[in-house]
Amino acid sequence: MRLQSPQFQALFTPGLQILSLAFTELFEKKNYELRIAGGAVRDLLSGMTPQDIDFATTATPAEMKEMFTSAGVRLINNKGEKHGTITARLHEQNFEITTLRIDVVTDGRHAEVEFTTDWEKDAERRDLTVNSMFLGLDGMLYDFFNGYEDLKNKKIRFVGKASERIQEDYLRILRYFRFYGRIAERPGDHEPSTLQAIKENAKGLAGISGERIWVELKKILLGNHVNHLIRLMYELDIAQYVGLPVDGNLEEFDKVTKNIQHLCPKPTTVLTSLFKVKDDVTNLDLRLKISKEEKNLGLFLVKHRQELTKAVGPEPLRPYQDFIMDSREANTNSKICELLKYQGEEHLLKEMQQWTVPSFPVSGHDLRKMGVTSGKEIGTALQQLREEWKKSGYHMDKEELLSCLKKL
């Protein structure tokens, strides 16, 4: 089908319009076909501006290199060249253009590819129908597997047989979950045969690197239907292969996924609700190689989620503020905000985000001017004054604290 001209042009940003003209001219001159591919088409058809525009072409990498070099177009690194991808820089942007491919050999993680000029063969090797479409720069949509229909109906389906697509790359199990959380309208709208194929192939995820799994898992945790999708991972025996605890705390998870709605938590904040003990965080790190910051946040939440709670009375935020003032660790303020999201304390979170950590107004220099000379005495006095300052809700100024010192 061809998208109507005004509808099609509305999808394009001014930069993309300029780019499409430049690319069309280059490729047409050499009789090569060029189309927008995959995720960018899905986003354009959903009315979204794609973060990245990827192209597919009938030209081989060698033919593209020759064409771009002759036209004076700058090429960026050649790491993707053996897989058929050339990165060209045009109008201050990088664009990936990949030769149409078919998979010759796959091992569930990597594929050996062969170049082709058959658009349908290339679409056939892609994971989901909504990611298998091409869009010509003239507005023609090429859709071999009803991806546009699935997108309009908010359905997530594998291209062809689910088991075959999964066995080509087991990470596609998590990609299925990720796009379900992004596109599907309601939880539980899966084809039974798809879930069966996922369950039968779940063990294949054991051979996928932790880094690749964590990239997908984070996006699942921040998407829609997160409670449904994580519970489904347990039902389909996926959890154990992606670093989640075998006996995850699903009751706590239910509570926290309700708490964090509309609060924009970090992925680790959501995930930590499944953990019962610190070792669960350590095991996740061993499997997924999470960042030091993510690991520290997980350990912090497991340690403080129960006892560090709001105070009864006129200053409910005080326990959190006191904790920040007493802490010597970095990023404590950020961790406290994540704890408040975890606990569902939306109003306190807003207060905390507006609160500026006050500076203690007295220094050792002030005490020396008052005649306190011993280092030990200065340390003791400063600690006593900090306690008085804390009791005042961090409101006492320098003069008040120094006059308080005279009484002490």
VMD Tcl script that draws the C-alpha trace (Angstrom):
set ca {
  {0.00 0.00 0.00}
  {1.07 3.60 -0.55}
  {0.58 6.13 2.20}
  {-1.32 9.19 0.99}
  {1.00 12.10 0.28}
  {-0.04 14.56 3.09}
  {-0.20 11.68 5.61}
  {3.22 10.41 4.53}
  {4.92 13.83 4.54}
  {3.54 14.55 8.02}
  {5.59 11.61 9.31}
  {8.84 13.24 8.24}
  {10.77 15.81 10.19}
  {12.36 18.58 8.05}
  {15.77 16.93 8.55}
  {14.50 13.57 7.33}
  {12.92 15.18 4.26}
  {16.27 16.69 3.25}
  {18.00 13.40 3.97}
  {15.54 11.31 1.96}
  {16.08 13.51 -1.10}
  {19.88 13.23 -0.81}
  {19.80 9.44 -0.31}
  {17.20 8.80 -3.01}
  {19.27 10.60 -5.59}
  {22.46 8.72 -4.67}
  {20.92 5.23 -4.71}
  {18.65 5.71 -7.73}
  {21.58 6.87 -9.83}
  {23.17 3.43 -9.32}
  {19.84 1.52 -9.60}
  {19.93 0.39 -5.98}
  {16.74 0.25 -3.92}
  {16.65 1.99 -0.54}
  {13.91 1.83 2.09}
  {13.44 2.77 5.76}
  {13.47 -0.46 7.77}
  {12.24 -2.11 10.96}
  {11.69 -0.13 14.13}
  {11.72 3.27 12.42}
  {8.78 2.20 10.22}
  {6.91 0.90 13.26}
  {7.41 4.21 15.06}
  {6.47 6.33 12.03}
  {3.25 4.35 11.53}
  {2.47 4.78 15.26}
  {2.74 8.56 14.85}
  {6.00 8.72 16.80}
  {9.29 10.32 15.79}
  {11.86 7.50 15.57}
  {14.98 7.85 17.73}
  {17.03 6.20 15.00}
  {16.36 5.87 11.28}
  {17.79 2.65 9.83}
  {17.75 1.90 6.13}
  {17.86 -1.34 4.13}
  {19.17 -1.60 0.60}
  {19.88 -4.00 -2.25}
  {23.42 -2.55 -2.52}
  {26.25 -4.58 -0.95}
  {28.60 -2.95 1.60}
  {31.35 -2.73 -1.03}
  {28.98 -1.04 -3.50}
  {27.82 1.42 -0.82}
  {31.38 2.29 0.18}
  {32.32 3.03 -3.41}
  {29.15 5.09 -3.95}
  {29.51 7.12 -0.74}
  {33.24 7.72 -1.20}
  {32.66 9.00 -4.74}
  {29.92 11.33 -3.48}
  {32.12 12.65 -0.66}
  {29.88 11.22 2.08}
  {31.81 10.49 5.28}
  {31.78 6.87 6.55}
  {31.95 6.06 10.27}
  {33.87 2.94 11.47}
  {33.47 -0.41 9.70}
  {32.56 -2.69 12.62}
  {29.20 -3.64 11.12}
  {30.51 -4.20 7.62}
  {30.81 -7.99 7.79}
  {27.14 -8.12 8.82}
  {26.23 -5.84 5.93}
  {25.95 -2.49 7.73}
  {27.55 0.76 6.61}
  {27.27 3.91 8.75}
  {27.15 7.14 6.78}
  {27.29 10.65 8.25}
  {25.07 13.18 6.52}
  {23.74 16.54 7.80}
  {25.46 16.02 11.18}
  {23.68 12.72 11.76}
  {24.79 9.07 11.56}
  {22.64 6.68 9.53}
  {22.97 2.92 9.33}
  {22.27 1.33 5.96}
  {22.21 -2.46 5.89}
  {22.29 -4.79 2.89}
  {19.33 -7.18 2.68}
  {20.32 -10.48 4.32}
  {19.29 -14.04 4.95}
  {20.57 -16.14 7.86}
  {22.66 -19.07 6.69}
  {23.64 -20.48 10.10}
  {22.29 -19.48 13.54}
  {23.24 -20.79 16.98}
  {20.67 -19.00 19.11}
  {23.01 -16.07 19.74}
  {24.76 -15.12 16.49}
  {24.02 -15.60 12.82}
  {26.16 -16.03 9.71}
  {24.50 -14.02 6.97}
  {24.40 -13.99 3.20}
  {23.45 -10.92 1.17}
  {20.32 -10.97 -0.98}
  {18.19 -8.62 -3.09}
  {14.93 -10.26 -1.98}
  {13.03 -7.92 0.37}
  {10.64 -10.61 1.57}
  {13.53 -12.93 2.53}
  {15.02 -10.16 4.65}
  {11.64 -9.45 6.31}
  {11.28 -13.19 7.02}
  {14.40 -13.25 9.21}
  {13.19 -10.41 11.48}
  {11.69 -11.10 14.90}
  {8.18 -9.60 15.12}
  {5.68 -8.64 12.43}
  {5.59 -5.01 13.65}
  {9.37 -4.82 13.12}
  {9.40 -6.47 9.69}
  {8.03 -3.65 7.50}
  {9.82 -1.40 5.00}
  {8.82 2.09 3.91}
  {9.90 3.49 0.56}
  {10.93 7.13 0.48}
  {8.01 7.67 -1.95}
  {5.50 6.59 0.72}
  {5.07 2.96 -0.39}
  {4.71 0.54 2.52}
  {6.08 -2.98 2.01}
  {4.48 -5.31 4.54}
  {4.91 -9.03 3.88}
  {3.61 -10.34 7.24}
  {0.65 -8.07 8.12}
  {2.71 -6.00 10.54}
  {0.66 -2.84 9.93}
  {-2.56 -4.70 10.72}
  {-0.99 -6.09 13.92}
  {0.22 -2.60 14.87}
  {-3.28 -1.12 14.41}
  {-4.78 -4.01 16.42}
  {-2.01 -3.73 19.04}
  {-1.04 -7.38 18.54}
  {2.47 -8.75 19.04}
  {3.29 -11.79 16.91}
  {6.48 -13.45 15.72}
  {7.17 -13.54 12.00}
  {6.22 -17.03 10.82}
  {6.70 -19.82 13.39}
  {7.50 -18.52 16.86}
  {9.78 -21.44 17.75}
  {11.92 -20.94 14.61}
  {12.34 -17.20 15.24}
  {13.22 -17.82 18.90}
  {15.79 -20.53 18.10}
  {17.58 -18.10 15.75}
  {18.20 -15.80 18.73}
  {16.83 -16.67 22.18}
  {16.92 -13.01 23.21}
  {13.80 -12.63 21.04}
  {11.81 -14.06 23.97}
  {12.57 -10.89 25.93}
  {12.03 -8.70 22.87}
  {8.55 -10.21 22.61}
  {7.86 -9.16 26.22}
  {9.37 -5.72 25.69}
  {7.23 -4.90 22.64}
  {4.18 -6.40 24.29}
  {4.65 -3.89 27.11}
  {5.09 -1.10 24.60}
  {2.29 -1.83 22.13}
  {-0.34 -4.23 23.53}
  {-3.45 -2.60 24.96}
  {-4.16 -5.03 27.80}
  {-2.39 -7.86 29.66}
  {-3.07 -11.48 28.78}
  {-3.71 -11.00 25.05}
  {-1.22 -13.64 23.85}
  {-1.58 -16.46 21.35}
  {-1.35 -19.74 23.33}
  {1.00 -21.22 20.70}
  {3.40 -18.29 21.21}
  {3.52 -18.80 24.98}
  {4.07 -22.53 24.45}
  {6.99 -21.84 22.08}
  {8.50 -19.43 24.65}
  {8.19 -21.98 27.46}
  {9.77 -24.76 25.38}
  {12.73 -22.54 24.46}
  {13.20 -20.62 27.74}
  {16.37 -22.56 28.60}
  {18.07 -21.06 25.57}
  {18.30 -17.75 27.45}
  {20.96 -19.36 29.67}
  {23.42 -18.97 26.79}
  {22.71 -15.27 26.20}
  {25.09 -12.73 27.73}
  {23.94 -10.91 30.85}
  {24.55 -7.52 29.27}
  {22.14 -8.22 26.39}
  {19.49 -9.59 28.79}
  {19.76 -6.55 31.10}
  {19.21 -4.12 28.20}
  {15.89 -5.82 27.37}
  {14.84 -6.46 30.98}
  {15.24 -2.78 31.90}
  {12.91 -1.77 29.06}
  {10.35 -4.39 30.16}
  {10.46 -3.04 33.72}
  {9.72 0.49 32.52}
  {6.98 -0.49 30.04}
  {3.28 -1.18 30.47}
  {1.86 -4.40 31.95}
  {5.08 -4.96 33.96}
  {3.30 -6.96 36.68}
  {1.69 -9.27 34.13}
  {4.92 -9.74 32.14}
  {7.20 -10.53 35.09}
  {4.64 -12.97 36.51}
  {4.50 -14.56 33.05}
  {8.29 -15.00 33.18}
  {7.83 -17.10 36.31}
  {4.96 -19.09 34.82}
  {6.97 -19.86 31.65}
  {10.17 -20.79 33.58}
  {12.15 -17.85 32.20}
  {13.02 -16.14 35.51}
  {15.77 -18.57 36.56}
  {17.68 -18.03 33.28}
  {17.71 -14.23 33.43}
  {19.05 -13.71 36.97}
  {15.75 -13.41 38.85}
  {15.39 -15.30 42.15}
  {13.63 -18.66 41.70}
  {11.38 -17.90 44.69}
  {10.81 -14.22 43.91}
  {8.62 -12.27 46.34}
  {5.62 -11.86 44.02}
  {3.40 -10.55 46.81}
  {5.78 -7.63 47.45}
  {6.14 -7.19 43.68}
  {2.33 -6.81 43.33}
  {2.34 -4.11 46.02}
  {5.28 -2.17 44.59}
  {4.08 -2.24 40.97}
  {0.91 -0.51 42.22}
  {2.96 1.96 44.28}
  {5.25 3.05 41.45}
  {2.60 3.78 38.81}
  {3.23 7.27 37.31}
  {6.31 7.80 39.54}
  {8.97 6.99 36.89}
  {11.11 4.62 39.00}
  {14.47 3.23 37.95}
  {14.33 -0.37 36.65}
  {16.28 -1.61 39.70}
  {13.66 -0.09 42.03}
  {10.90 -2.17 40.43}
  {13.01 -5.32 40.26}
  {14.20 -5.15 43.88}
  {10.66 -5.85 45.10}
  {11.19 -9.47 43.98}
  {14.25 -9.80 46.23}
  {14.04 -11.13 49.77}
  {17.70 -10.87 50.80}
  {20.92 -9.09 49.78}
  {22.20 -12.24 48.06}
  {19.42 -11.88 45.49}
  {21.00 -8.56 44.41}
  {24.46 -10.15 44.30}
  {23.20 -13.05 42.18}
  {21.50 -10.66 39.77}
  {24.80 -8.79 39.40}
  {26.72 -12.03 38.78}
  {24.32 -12.98 35.97}
  {23.60 -9.61 34.35}
  {26.71 -7.51 35.15}
  {24.59 -4.57 36.32}
  {26.34 -1.26 37.04}
  {27.81 -0.43 40.45}
  {25.17 2.28 40.90}
  {22.35 -0.19 40.12}
  {23.78 -2.79 42.50}
  {24.15 -0.23 45.31}
  {20.57 0.94 44.83}
  {19.29 -2.65 45.03}
  {21.27 -3.30 48.24}
  {20.07 0.02 49.72}
  {16.39 -0.76 49.05}
  {16.60 -4.30 50.44}
  {18.27 -2.96 53.61}
  {16.07 0.08 54.31}
  {12.65 -0.53 52.72}
  {11.07 -1.80 55.97}
  {12.50 0.31 58.80}
  {13.09 3.66 57.04}
  {9.51 4.93 56.80}
  {7.67 8.22 57.30}
  {7.22 9.67 60.78}
  {3.84 10.04 62.46}
  {3.09 13.69 63.15}
  {3.67 17.06 61.51}
  {7.05 16.19 59.89}
  {6.60 12.86 58.06}
  {9.68 13.49 55.90}
  {12.09 13.94 58.82}
  {13.39 10.32 59.03}
  {14.42 10.50 55.36}
  {15.99 13.94 55.77}
  {17.89 12.82 58.88}
  {19.16 9.79 57.02}
  {20.50 11.99 54.21}
  {22.15 14.39 56.67}
  {23.80 11.50 58.58}
  {24.92 9.63 55.48}
  {28.46 9.76 54.17}
  {27.63 7.89 50.95}
  {27.27 9.40 47.49}
  {23.84 9.67 45.79}
  {21.93 9.19 49.07}
  {19.36 11.79 48.03}
  {18.66 9.90 44.78}
  {18.39 6.57 46.64}
  {15.91 8.06 49.13}
  {13.76 9.30 46.23}
  {13.73 5.76 44.78}
  {12.79 4.39 48.24}
  {9.85 6.82 48.41}
  {8.70 5.62 44.97}
  {9.05 2.00 46.12}
  {6.90 2.80 49.17}
  {4.32 4.69 47.07}
  {4.84 7.96 49.00}
  {4.00 10.29 46.12}
  {3.43 13.47 48.20}
  {6.59 12.96 50.25}
  {8.52 12.34 47.03}
  {7.42 15.74 45.67}
  {8.46 17.37 48.97}
  {11.82 15.59 48.91}
  {12.48 16.65 45.31}
  {11.90 20.29 46.32}
  {14.01 20.04 49.49}
  {17.54 21.44 49.31}
  {20.06 19.71 51.58}
  {21.08 22.46 54.04}
  {24.71 23.26 54.86}
  {25.82 23.04 58.47}
  {26.52 26.73 59.31}
  {29.34 26.28 61.86}
  {32.96 25.39 61.09}
  {36.05 24.59 63.15}
  {37.31 28.10 62.29}
  {34.27 29.60 64.11}
  {35.09 27.57 67.22}
  {38.76 28.54 67.19}
  {37.69 32.22 67.11}
  {35.74 31.48 70.31}
  {38.86 30.11 71.99}
  {38.39 26.34 71.47}
  {41.86 25.20 70.38}
  {42.08 21.44 70.95}
  {41.30 19.41 67.82}
  {39.53 16.82 69.91}
  {37.39 19.45 71.64}
  {36.52 21.05 68.30}
  {35.38 17.66 66.95}
  {33.23 16.98 70.03}
  {31.72 20.48 69.98}
  {30.88 20.28 66.28}
  {29.14 16.94 66.82}
  {27.10 18.36 69.73}
  {26.10 21.36 67.63}
  {25.10 19.14 64.71}
  {22.75 17.27 67.07}
  {21.18 20.55 68.25}
  {20.88 21.70 64.62}
  {19.23 18.38 63.71}
  {16.71 18.73 66.60}
  {15.75 22.16 65.27}
  {14.87 20.66 61.90}
  {18.10 22.19 60.45}
  {16.72 25.73 61.04}
  {19.17 27.14 63.64}
  {21.66 29.62 62.19}
  {25.30 30.18 63.13}
  {24.62 32.74 65.88}
  {21.98 30.55 67.54}
  {24.27 27.51 67.45}
  {27.28 29.41 68.83}
  {25.20 30.84 71.68}
  {23.96 27.29 72.29}
  {27.62 26.21 72.55}
  {28.21 28.67 75.40}
  {25.39 26.99 77.35}
  {26.79 23.53 76.58}
}
mol new
graphics top color blue
foreach p $ca { graphics top sphere $p radius 0.5 }
foreach p [lrange $ca 0 end-1] q [lrange $ca 1 end] { graphics top cylinder $p $q radius 0.2 }
display resetview
